[in-house]
Amino acid sequence: MNILTTDLTSQNLIFIPRSTVLSSLNLKVTSEDTNITVSYTVTATYTNEQATISQAFTLIEGTYYNYEVLNGTVLMYRGSIFCTDQTDYEKYVINNNDFVETAARDNEFVTP
């Protein structure tokens, strides 16, 4: 899974493709929430068997996306993206600042 932000500048998708192609590729990004697909024509760079695509995306905070990298009609890679602006991934909370904890209550059972 790749983690990207809502930043509108260029971000990197790094993956291990099924084959190496230096020509232009088709990147399809689909939102899991809305099922809307956006297509990009991209070029990948290859380093140590890994491909990197640098592209500016319009993403929504807290949303999962699926993406496919295609060379024509041949699928080179299928993966997922999660969009978050939080940077401390070990302490990531999906409902950041949305949940308000109430004061502790007594845990006693009611007996008849």
ABEGO torsion letter per residue (X at the ends): XBBBBABABBBBBBBBBABBBABBBBBBBBBAAAGBBBBBBBBBBBBGGBBBBBBBBBBBBGBBBBBBBBBEABBABBBBBBBBABABAAABBAABGABBBBBBBBABBBBX
